[in-house]
Amino acid sequence: MARIDFHSQVNNKPQYSCRLIRKIMASPNEATPMRNIVVVGSRDFLKQLDEQLWSFSAVDFLPHAWGSDDFAAETPIVFLESFEADELDYLPHGDVLIHVGRDLPKSVEALAGRFPRIVEIVSTDEADRQAGRDRYKAYRDQGHELHNFDQTGQ
């Protein structure tokens, strides 16, 4: 079973995603010296995130690529538009999956088998909140370890 963290009531999803990615990249992992992160979301959101990762911090470099880029397999942060993207099969990444979209993956079990940690980021937008609730229930019904981090007042 995967550990699934919900970060809910997020006011600024792109900026929060940048901070979370930086924190995960900096966290120690005894098995590997560098963390690997796959971010799944809509193309529009990922474009915003791409731009913000370049300008987010003057001192932190957060190398990232699109899953279709030739160098994606060597890049620690990879963007995908879908859980079913063919590129996912060719990536060696397997530490953390960050989901910034609204869709529930078709096969949560396959995803949870590949990623020991899944992070769901849910904004304050009502449609996003409802989609997050639906995903939370689906994960819970499948027996996953769930944790919620309410960001109200962040």
Backbone bond lengths (Angstrom), bond angles and torsions (degrees), N, CA, C in turn:
res aa  C-N    CA-C-N  psi(-1)  N-CA   C-N-CA  omega(-1)  CA-C   N-CA-C  phi
1 M - - - 1.449 - - 1.529 110.48 -
2 A 1.287 114.98 139.52 1.457 121.32 178.59 1.519 109.81 -85.87
3 R 1.309 115.05 154.02 1.455 120.64 169.73 1.522 105.70 -87.58
4 I 1.326 116.41 127.01 1.458 120.32 -178.61 1.521 108.67 -120.66
5 D 1.325 115.05 119.43 1.459 122.26 -179.35 1.520 109.51 -105.72
6 F 1.317 116.21 128.90 1.457 121.53 173.37 1.521 107.93 -104.57
7 H 1.309 116.35 123.84 1.460 122.38 173.08 1.519 104.43 -105.60
8 S 1.325 116.30 104.86 1.462 121.18 -171.56 1.522 112.11 -110.06
9 Q 1.329 114.73 162.82 1.468 123.33 179.77 1.530 111.79 62.39
10 V 1.320 116.13 37.77 1.466 122.13 -179.33 1.529 108.88 -81.07
11 N 1.330 116.37 123.54 1.471 121.11 -177.46 1.523 113.03 -74.40
12 N 1.318 117.69 -46.34 1.460 122.18 -177.23 1.529 107.52 -122.53
13 K 1.320 115.79 92.43 1.463 121.32 -172.08 1.537 113.47 -60.81
14 P 1.334 120.14 -44.61 1.473 118.48 178.92 1.533 112.69 -62.81
15 Q 1.322 116.79 -45.49 1.465 119.43 -179.33 1.536 110.99 -66.18
16 Y 1.305 116.66 -41.98 1.464 120.59 177.91 1.531 110.27 -61.93
17 S 1.326 116.46 -41.18 1.462 120.85 178.31 1.523 110.89 -60.23
18 C 1.332 116.91 -42.54 1.470 120.61 177.60 1.528 111.01 -59.83
19 R 1.318 116.51 -47.22 1.476 120.00 -179.67 1.519 110.95 -62.61
20 L 1.326 116.92 -41.93 1.459 120.54 -179.49 1.528 110.98 -66.65
21 I 1.315 117.55 -43.12 1.463 121.07 177.76 1.524 110.19 -60.03
22 R 1.329 117.07 -45.19 1.473 120.62 178.56 1.525 110.61 -59.98
23 K 1.318 116.77 -42.76 1.464 120.74 -179.58 1.533 111.23 -64.50
24 I 1.320 117.00 -43.69 1.468 120.48 179.59 1.527 110.36 -65.38
25 M 1.327 117.10 -42.69 1.462 120.62 -180.00 1.529 111.35 -62.30
26 A 1.316 117.01 -32.50 1.461 120.96 -178.04 1.525 113.14 -85.38
27 S 1.326 117.60 -14.26 1.465 119.84 -176.48 1.523 110.54 -73.25
28 P 1.306 116.60 138.74 1.472 119.83 -178.61 1.526 111.88 -70.24
29 N 1.305 114.70 144.10 1.463 121.79 176.06 1.517 106.15 -139.31
30 E 1.314 117.12 116.23 1.459 120.91 -174.74 1.522 112.95 -65.42
31 A 1.326 118.11 -31.17 1.464 120.97 -175.86 1.530 112.22 -74.44
32 T 1.320 116.91 -36.82 1.464 120.43 -179.84 1.521 109.36 -136.82
33 P 1.332 116.90 145.28 1.463 119.47 -178.35 1.523 113.54 -73.66
34 M 1.341 117.85 -21.83 1.453 120.73 -179.70 1.521 109.68 -127.06
35 R 1.310 115.47 139.04 1.462 120.40 177.25 1.522 109.48 -80.78
36 N 1.310 116.28 150.64 1.455 122.12 176.15 1.517 109.11 -120.21
37 I 1.316 115.44 131.27 1.456 121.47 -173.96 1.527 109.62 -128.33
38 V 1.319 116.34 134.04 1.457 122.26 171.17 1.527 106.38 -112.40
39 V 1.329 116.43 128.46 1.464 122.03 179.40 1.521 107.77 -110.80
40 V 1.331 116.66 124.15 1.464 121.86 -179.75 1.523 108.95 -114.66
41 G 1.336 115.73 129.14 1.456 120.50 178.92 1.513 110.71 -174.91
42 S 1.312 115.55 -175.04 1.469 120.44 179.96 1.522 109.97 -70.17
43 R 1.315 115.95 153.54 1.471 121.04 -179.76 1.526 110.66 -58.09
44 D 1.336 117.57 -42.90 1.468 120.65 -179.40 1.521 111.60 -61.11
45 F 1.329 116.24 -45.53 1.462 118.87 179.68 1.531 110.43 -65.00
46 L 1.321 116.37 -44.19 1.470 119.45 -178.45 1.525 111.58 -64.14
47 K 1.338 118.27 -31.62 1.466 120.64 174.57 1.522 110.45 -64.23
48 Q 1.331 116.31 -42.92 1.464 120.57 176.28 1.530 110.43 -60.23
49 L 1.319 115.57 -46.68 1.461 120.85 -178.96 1.524 110.57 -63.08
50 D 1.316 117.14 -41.19 1.462 122.36 177.67 1.529 109.87 -55.83
51 E 1.320 116.95 -49.92 1.468 121.54 179.92 1.521 111.26 -62.33
52 Q 1.327 116.87 -43.69 1.464 119.73 -177.64 1.526 112.46 -69.15
53 L 1.323 117.77 -33.28 1.467 118.91 178.68 1.526 111.73 -64.99
54 W 1.330 117.55 -27.79 1.464 120.67 177.47 1.519 111.81 -75.53
55 S 1.321 117.61 -29.51 1.468 119.89 -174.71 1.519 113.61 -115.85
56 F 1.308 117.37 -0.42 1.455 122.97 -173.83 1.533 113.00 -58.95
57 S 1.309 117.04 -44.10 1.459 120.92 -175.57 1.525 109.95 -138.82
58 A 1.315 115.16 138.28 1.469 120.14 178.55 1.522 111.93 -76.89
59 V 1.338 117.30 -16.90 1.476 119.71 -175.22 1.526 113.85 -113.78
60 D 1.322 118.25 -14.18 1.459 120.82 -178.64 1.524 110.39 -106.84
61 F 1.319 115.95 130.99 1.462 120.28 173.09 1.516 106.86 -105.46
62 L 1.316 117.08 120.40 1.454 122.80 -178.97 1.526 108.04 -114.40
63 P 1.345 117.51 88.22 1.466 121.08 -175.89 1.518 111.64 -64.85
64 H 1.324 115.64 129.18 1.455 120.81 -177.14 1.519 110.34 -145.24
65 A 1.322 115.32 158.79 1.459 121.64 -178.80 1.519 109.16 -152.97
66 W 1.313 115.97 163.00 1.461 121.96 172.75 1.517 107.71 -83.13
67 G 1.295 117.70 148.24 1.452 122.22 -178.62 1.513 113.74 -57.09
68 S 1.319 117.16 -27.14 1.466 121.15 -179.71 1.524 113.44 -83.61
69 D 1.330 117.87 -8.35 1.465 121.05 178.66 1.523 110.62 -69.38
70 D 1.320 116.19 144.49 1.470 121.42 -179.34 1.526 112.69 -58.39
71 F 1.314 117.41 -30.77 1.459 122.14 -175.40 1.532 113.11 -98.27
72 A 1.308 118.01 11.44 1.470 121.49 -176.90 1.526 112.13 -59.63
73 A 1.321 118.24 -37.16 1.463 121.20 -177.44 1.524 111.79 -65.19
74 E 1.338 118.10 -23.34 1.466 122.00 179.83 1.527 112.51 -100.10
75 T 1.320 117.42 2.90 1.462 121.66 -176.33 1.527 109.60 -103.77
76 P 1.326 118.21 131.17 1.472 119.77 -174.59 1.523 115.78 -69.73
77 I 1.336 118.40 -22.83 1.462 121.38 179.92 1.526 107.19 -121.42
78 V 1.334 116.48 121.05 1.462 120.77 -176.51 1.523 109.72 -126.27
79 F 1.329 115.82 135.33 1.460 122.85 178.39 1.522 110.46 -98.06
80 L 1.327 116.60 133.41 1.459 122.95 173.80 1.522 108.87 -132.41
81 E 1.320 116.10 145.22 1.457 120.23 179.97 1.519 113.09 -87.95
82 S 1.325 117.65 -9.62 1.455 119.96 -175.37 1.522 110.65 -153.05
83 F 1.321 115.33 148.93 1.463 120.72 173.66 1.528 110.81 -66.97
84 E 1.318 116.24 -22.54 1.462 121.34 -177.72 1.525 112.51 -97.46
85 A 1.325 118.30 10.06 1.462 121.73 -179.49 1.529 110.32 -60.02
86 D 1.319 115.75 134.08 1.467 120.85 179.20 1.527 111.86 -57.49
87 E 1.324 116.82 -33.51 1.462 121.30 -178.04 1.524 112.70 -59.90
88 L 1.306 117.09 -27.56 1.463 120.29 -179.51 1.526 111.41 -60.48
89 D 1.319 116.89 -32.59 1.465 120.97 179.81 1.522 112.73 -68.16
90 Y 1.330 117.37 -21.49 1.461 121.19 -175.09 1.519 113.69 -104.36
91 L 1.323 116.82 -0.13 1.463 119.84 -179.32 1.525 110.39 -91.34
92 P 1.328 116.62 136.53 1.462 119.26 175.89 1.528 111.95 -80.13
93 H 1.332 116.59 -3.67 1.457 121.10 -176.52 1.523 111.23 -64.19
94 G 1.305 115.54 137.51 1.440 117.66 179.95 1.507 115.24 -158.78
95 D 1.329 119.06 11.68 1.462 120.52 -178.34 1.524 112.47 -81.05
96 V 1.326 116.23 -58.23 1.466 121.26 -172.18 1.527 109.60 -137.91
97 L 1.320 115.84 136.32 1.461 121.99 170.84 1.523 106.71 -111.87
98 I 1.326 116.82 126.16 1.463 121.52 175.32 1.524 107.04 -109.66
99 H 1.322 115.39 121.86 1.466 120.93 179.83 1.519 108.50 -105.94
100 V 1.336 115.88 118.42 1.456 121.20 179.96 1.528 111.44 -111.37
101 G 1.333 115.95 4.18 1.460 121.20 179.63 1.514 112.08 -94.53
102 R 1.333 115.07 -164.57 1.465 120.78 -177.58 1.518 113.32 -114.93
103 D 1.320 117.89 -17.21 1.461 120.83 -173.98 1.520 111.96 -77.86
104 L 1.311 114.67 145.73 1.464 120.71 173.14 1.526 107.19 -86.32
105 P 1.327 117.46 133.49 1.471 118.27 177.83 1.521 111.03 -61.16
106 K 1.340 116.29 147.30 1.463 120.38 179.56 1.518 110.90 -64.01
107 S 1.324 116.82 -39.18 1.457 120.46 -179.89 1.523 110.17 -123.94
108 V 1.316 115.19 89.42 1.461 120.07 178.31 1.529 109.90 -62.89
109 E 1.316 116.55 -37.39 1.466 120.12 -178.94 1.527 111.98 -61.38
110 A 1.327 116.93 -43.51 1.466 120.45 178.88 1.521 110.19 -64.74
111 L 1.318 116.72 -41.49 1.456 121.43 179.41 1.526 110.49 -65.56
112 A 1.326 116.17 -45.28 1.464 120.83 179.79 1.527 111.15 -66.69
113 G 1.324 117.66 -28.00 1.450 120.68 176.21 1.515 112.23 -71.86
114 R 1.308 116.88 -27.77 1.470 121.66 -178.16 1.518 112.67 -89.50
115 F 1.323 116.66 -38.31 1.463 121.61 -176.71 1.519 109.78 -113.09
116 P 1.322 119.26 115.76 1.462 120.57 179.31 1.533 112.77 -68.63
117 R 1.343 116.19 -18.01 1.455 119.90 179.06 1.519 109.02 -135.56
118 I 1.320 115.28 128.22 1.459 122.34 176.48 1.525 107.01 -121.90
119 V 1.325 115.68 132.20 1.464 121.31 179.33 1.520 107.92 -117.43
120 E 1.312 115.72 125.48 1.461 123.31 176.60 1.523 107.68 -106.24
121 I 1.327 117.49 123.42 1.461 121.20 177.69 1.530 107.74 -106.86
122 V 1.329 115.33 121.77 1.465 122.08 -175.33 1.525 108.77 -121.94
123 S 1.324 115.88 125.82 1.467 120.79 -177.35 1.523 111.49 -83.80
124 T 1.320 114.98 -173.69 1.462 121.17 177.87 1.530 112.09 -86.34
125 D 1.328 117.89 -7.46 1.459 122.90 176.93 1.533 109.20 -60.91
126 E 1.330 117.02 132.69 1.472 120.84 -173.58 1.532 112.60 -60.73
127 A 1.320 117.94 -42.55 1.475 119.99 179.09 1.528 110.60 -64.97
128 D 1.321 116.87 -38.36 1.469 121.35 178.33 1.533 110.00 -67.53
129 R 1.321 116.34 -39.94 1.473 120.49 178.59 1.524 111.06 -63.14
130 Q 1.339 117.03 -43.80 1.462 120.05 -179.62 1.526 110.75 -65.25
131 A 1.319 117.00 -42.32 1.465 120.68 177.36 1.538 109.86 -62.32
132 G 1.324 116.72 -38.44 1.466 120.92 177.24 1.525 111.68 -64.15
133 R 1.322 116.82 -40.99 1.466 120.40 177.09 1.526 111.18 -61.51
134 D 1.334 115.44 -42.32 1.467 119.94 179.42 1.528 111.00 -63.00
135 R 1.340 117.12 -42.09 1.464 120.29 178.76 1.528 110.24 -66.30
136 Y 1.329 116.83 -40.53 1.465 121.01 179.45 1.535 110.29 -58.55
137 K 1.319 116.24 -47.19 1.471 120.66 179.71 1.524 111.22 -62.38
138 A 1.328 116.52 -41.95 1.471 120.11 -179.26 1.530 110.64 -64.08
139 Y 1.321 117.06 -44.03 1.466 120.57 178.00 1.530 110.70 -63.61
140 R 1.328 115.98 -44.10 1.471 120.93 -179.72 1.519 111.07 -61.50
141 D 1.325 115.97 -43.67 1.470 120.57 -179.41 1.524 112.19 -63.24
142 Q 1.319 116.84 -23.68 1.461 120.76 178.77 1.533 112.08 -90.99
143 G 1.326 116.67 -0.77 1.462 120.29 173.73 1.510 116.31 88.36
144 H 1.316 118.79 17.88 1.461 120.81 -179.55 1.529 111.41 -78.02
145 E 1.327 115.22 154.65 1.464 122.34 175.93 1.527 107.97 -77.55
146 L 1.327 117.13 114.80 1.460 121.87 -175.44 1.520 111.31 -112.10
147 H 1.330 114.60 141.57 1.462 121.78 176.23 1.521 107.24 -135.74
148 N 1.340 116.85 137.98 1.453 120.60 178.74 1.523 109.84 -117.63
149 F 1.314 115.53 132.16 1.457 122.58 177.60 1.523 107.03 -118.59
150 D 1.319 115.83 98.95 1.460 122.01 -177.31 1.517 108.54 -76.87
151 Q 1.326 116.00 122.83 1.467 121.28 -176.49 1.524 112.20 -101.00
152 T 1.329 118.13 19.29 1.456 121.20 177.13 1.521 108.22 -57.17
153 G 1.323 115.56 129.80 1.469 119.97 179.21 1.510 113.55 79.23
154 Q 1.314 118.05 17.21 1.464 120.92 -178.73 1.506 113.03 -60.70
